[in-house]
Amino acid sequence: MVRVPKVDTTRRIFIYVTDAISIFFGLSLGVVKLFSIALIDNSYLWPAIGSSACLLGVYACFWRVQRDAFRGRPRPIPLIAAGGALATGSLLIAPMGGEFGPLVWLMGVALHFSVRATLGFMVLVVAGSNVYFPIRFEELGTWPLILFDVYQMASWSIVLAGLMIAFAWLWDAAREFHAGQEARAKLAVSEERLRFARDLHDLLGHSLALVNLKSELAARLGEKDPARASAEMREVAGMARDSLKEMRAAVRGYRTVDLDDELARVRSVLDDAGVRCTVDAETTGLPAEQRELLAWAVREGATNILKHTAASYCAITIRDGVLEIRNDGLGAAGEGPGDGSGLHGLSERMRTAGGTFSAAATGEGEFLLRAAVPA
């Protein structure tokens, strides 16, 4: 199971919620109202059918329009225009019930246009209803019903358009937050690379400059003073050995992980990723070798959760040199030992050191990584 980025999950939530609102508050209520009136007045049946067909067309346009909005695509003017024509048709054919067509259309407009433009379209919809309802139903003497529908149009326009404006703003905020997280992660990697480059330069720059200088001196003295040239080359060899030791020590320092630091870092990273993480660890008294092995296990377990699961919580415990990482992201099972993954490498590391390692689903809706270091 491939972990779905949280920005994609957020997008899907917005799409499904707006779908539900448009279906219930637009399509369903409109169709129910149309055919409820048709049951009372048979002459309203064919207008109800025609208006319902227009409502379905408006919803089909909205379905595509709102997905384009949440996927960052250009404003689909032809679809918005087609939806507006169908919405007008649903209102003209059967105003009592067909008024929900313009409401659904207005929802799509609010997702693509500015607040000021949306307010302008809202005024147009409500004003059009105010003008058309009295003209259409004046002979029926149903002024209370007409006024109620006008009030209903104004109220629903404000509520539904306001919801879409809020959703569009929240979606923009979610995208900016996700982009900020990615930028911070890339910046942290870049800073670490620069720090490593600076350290290597400080360690090796001076030594290599001396090696180059003495090598050139030994080359010039090779024929004139072989003994001194030999002494210079011995110094060069010693400098090279010292530089190699310093570089290995630096690399070893970068590869060494501290258990307590790793636990704190993992908890912070998982919390930032939206995975609720609890840590209950007894680390005092553990030898340095055991601490380093468990730190690697904690790092790899957290990496596996972030990359290969959609977990919502993670519990990390350490007791008597035994690490357990539980989470509810069963997708981790596809990345278990034996498939050439990071967990496979961790399994080999633990067994080489004389410990034990396992990673599998528990059968209780959880995935358990367990690593025990030798006593």
N, C-alpha and C positions, 0 to 999 in steps of 0.2 A: 504493500500500500504506500503510495507516494504522498508525502505530506503536502496538503493543499495550503498555499500561502494564505495568511490571514486576510490580506487585502481582497483575495478572490472570495473567501468565505463571506466577508462583509458585503461585497458586491452582490452575491447571491441572496443574502438576507434582504437587502434593499429591493432587489428585483422581485422576490417572492412576496414581500409585504405590499409593495405597490400593486402587484398583480391581484392580491387578495382584496385590497381596497377598491380597485377598479371593478372587479367582478361583483363584489357584494353591493357597494354603494352606488355603482353605476349600472352595470348590466342587469343584475338580478332584480334590484328594486324597480328599475324601469320596466322590465318585462312583466313582472308581477303586477305592477300598477296598470299597465296597458291592458292586460287580459282580465284583470279584475273589473275594470270599467266595461270591457267588452261583454262580460257576463251579464252586466246590468243593462247595457244598451247594445243590442245586436248590430246596430248600424256602425258601431265602433270597431267591429271585428277586423275588417280588412285594413283600416288605418293602423290598428294595433299590429297586425302582421307586417305591414310595410315598415312601420316605425321600428319594430323589433329587428328586422333585417338590417336597417340602418345602424341600429345600436350595435349589432354584431360586427358590422364593418368598422365602426368607430373603435370598438375594443381591439379588433385585429390591427388597426393602425397604431393604437396606443401600445400594444404588446411590443411592436418593433421600435417605436419611438422611445419608450422608456429604457429598453435594452441598449439602444444607441447612446442614450444619455449616460448610463452607468458604465459603459465601456469606452467612453471618451471619444466617440466617433463624431464626425461633423453633423451639424444640425440637419435633419432630413426634411427639408422644406417641402418636397413633393408629398411625402407621407402626412405631414402636418396639414397641408392644404387639402389633401383628400379626406383626412379625418374631419376637418372643419366643414367640408361640403356634406359629408354623411351626417354629421351632427346637426347641421341646419336642416337636412332632410327629415331626420327623426323628429325634430321639433315642429316643422311645418306640417308633416303628415298627421301627427297625433300629439298635440301639445301636452295633454294630460298623460304623462309617462314618458313621452319622447323628450322631455326637457333634460333627462339624464344623459342624453347624447352629448350636448354641449359641456356638461360637467366633466365627463370622461376626457373629452378633447382638451378642456382647460387644464386638466391634470398633466397631460403630455406637454402642453405649452409651458407650464410652470417649470418643468424639468430642463427646458432648453433655452428659455428666454430670461432676461433680467427681471427683477422684482417689479420695476416700473412698467416694463412691457406687459408683464403678466397682469398687473392691476388694470392696464388699459384694456386688455382682452376681457377681463372680468367685468368691467363696466359695460363693455359692448354686449356681452352675453346677458347680463341682468337687464340692461336697457332694452335690448331686443325682445326679451320676454315680456317686459312691462308694456311694450307697444303691441306685441302680437296677441297676447292673451285676451285683452279686452276686445280687440277687433274680431277675433275668432269666436268668442263665446258671449258676446254682448246680448245676442238674441235669446240666450238660454236663461238669462237672469241669475247667473250663478256667481255673482260678485264676491261673496265670501270665499268661495272656492278659488276664484281667480286671484284674489288678494293673497290667499294662503300659498298658492303656487309661486307667486312673485316673491313672497317672503322666503319660501323654501329655496328658490333658486339663489337668492342673495346669500342665504345662510350656508347652503352647501358649497357655493362657489368659494366663499371665504375659507371654510374649513378645509375642503379638499385641495384647493390651490395652496393654502398655507402649509398643509402637510407636505406637499410635493416640494415647495420651496425649502422647508426645513430638511427634508431628505436630501435634496441636492446640496445644501450647505454641509450637512453631516458627512455626506460622501466625499466632498472636497476635503473636509478636515481629516477624514480617515486616510485618504490618499496622501495628503501632505505628511501625516504622522508616519505612515509606512515609508514614504520616501526619506523622511528624516532618520528613521531607524537604519535604513540601508546606508545612508550617507555616513552616519556615525560609525557603523561597522566597517565600512571601507576606509574611513579616516583612521580608525584604530589600527587596522592592518597596515596602512601606509606609514603611520607613526612608528609602529614596531619595526618595519623594514628599515626605516631611516635610522632608528636607534641602533639596530644591529649593524647597519653599514658604518655608522659613526664609531661604534665600538671596535669593529674590525680595522677601521682606518687607524684608530688610536693605538691598537695593539700591534699592527703589522707595518704601518707606514714608516715609522722610524727605523724599525729593524731591517726592513727591506731596503731602505735607503742606505744604511750602513753596509749591508751585504753587497749592494751594487758598487758602492765606493771602494770597499776593500777588494772586491773581485777585480775591478779595473786596476787597482794598485798592484795586486799580485800578478796580473797579466803583464804589466809594464816591467816588473822586477824579475819576470821569469828567466830571462837570459842574463841580466846583469847581476842579480843577487838571488840565486835559487833558494838559499836557506831562508832568507827573509820572506820570499814569495811563499814558501811552504808554510811558514809561521802565519802569514796573513790568511792563507786558505784554511788553516786549522781554526783560526778565529771565525772565519766565515761559516765553517761547518758548525761551530758552537753556537753562533748567532741563529743559524737556521734551525738547530735543534730547540733552542730556547723559544724561538718564534712559533715553532710547531706545537710546543707544550702550551704556550699561552693561547693559541688558537683553539686547541682541544679543550682547554679549561673553559674558555669562553663558550664554546658550543655546548659543552657538558652543562654549564650553568643555565643555558637557555633551555636545555632539554629536561632539566630537573624540575619537578613539580612538588609543591608543598601541599599536604593533604588539607590542612585548615584553610589555606588560601583558595584551594580548588573548590572546596565545599561552598565557601562564601561566593566565589565567582559564579559557580554553576547555579546557585539559588538565585542570584541577581539576574543572570541571563535568562533562566527559565521564567522568572516572574515577568521580565520585560517582554517575553514572547507570549505571555498570556497563559502560561502553565503554572498553576498554583503549586508551589514547592515547599515541602516541610523537611527539615533536617533534624535528626536526632542521632548524634554521633558521639561516641566515647573514643577520643583519639589520644588521650594522655597515656603515656607509658608504652606506646607502640614503638618498636625499633624503627630506625630511619628507612631500612629496606622495605619493611611492611608498609610504612606510611607512603612511600613513593609508589609502590604497587597499587595500593588502594586509591591513591590520587589519580593514577592513570585510568583505573577502572571507573572512577566517578566521572572523569572527563569524557571517556568514550561512551559511557551510558547516557550522559546528557546530550552528547552529540547525536547519538542514535535517536533519542527522543525528538530532537529538533528537526532532524533531516528526514526521518522515515515514519513518523507517527503524527497523529492529530490528537495527542493526549491533552487532557484538561487539568490533570493533577499529577504530581509526582511526590513520592515519599522516599526519603533516603535515610537509612539507619545503618549504624556501625556498632557492633557489639562483639567484643573479644576477637577482634581481627576479622570479622565477617561482615561484608558489605552487602546490603540488599537495596535495590532500587526498584520500586513498584510504580507502575503508571497504568492508565486506562487506555493507552494507545496500542492496540493489538497489532497495528501495522508493523511493529518492530519485529514480529515473528518472521517476517520475510527477509530480515537482515541478520539472521542468527549465525552462530558459529558454523563453519564448514562451507560458507558460500563465498569466501575470499573477501569478506567485508572487514570493517574495523573491529567488529566483535570477534571475528576469527583471529585477528592478530592479537587482541587482548587475551583470548583464550590460550593461545600459544605462550604468551608472555607469563601468564599466571602459572601454567603447568610447568614451564621451564624452571620457574622459581620454586616449584614444589607445592604450589597451592591448587585450589580447585575453582572451576568456573562453570556456570550454567546460565542460559538465557532462553526462556520459553514462556508460553502462556500458562497461567495457573488454572484455567478452567472456571475462574470466578470473574471473568471479564477484565482481568488484569494481566499485565506482562511483567515478569519478574526477572531481573538480572541479579545473580548471586555470585559473589567472589569472596573466597576465603584464602587468606595468606597463611603460610606455614608459621607455626608457633615458634 
